[in-house]
């Protein structure tokens, strides 16, 4: 009975993890497409001889670089947390099996 309950809990946790990872990947892909389109549009409109345009380009590129690095770090944190939850589930299963013996 407890084993079926544990399998049910594990299945629900894994389903949530997969759904979360799928949403994260879709979000990153959407952000990359949107950001690339703005970047290309800015390059097409930009006057390379105007120093103000170059300054705005450098500032916006730096901002987006920081934002991109933040998203990558967030993804790594989510992946790490997921691994910790899965490990906790495995340890719980091992302890339940040990208590039955």
ZIDABEL-V799505 format. One line per field, one symbol per residue. phi: phi as a letter, one per 20 degrees, with the letter a starting at -180 (. if undefined). psi: psi as a letter, one per 20 degrees, with the letter a starting at -180 (. if undefined). burial: # if it has 24 or more other ideal C-beta (glycine too) atoms within 12 Angstrom, else .. A space follows every 50 residues. Layout:
phi = ???
psi = ???
burial = ???
This chain:
phi = .fffffffffffffffffffffffffffffffffffffffffffefefee ffffffffffffffffffffffffffffffffffffffffffffffffff f
psi = ghhhgghgggggghgggggghghgghggggggggggghgggghhhpoiip hhggggggghggghgggghghghgghgggghghgghhhgghggghghhhh .
burial = ............#..........#.......................... ...........................#..........#........... .
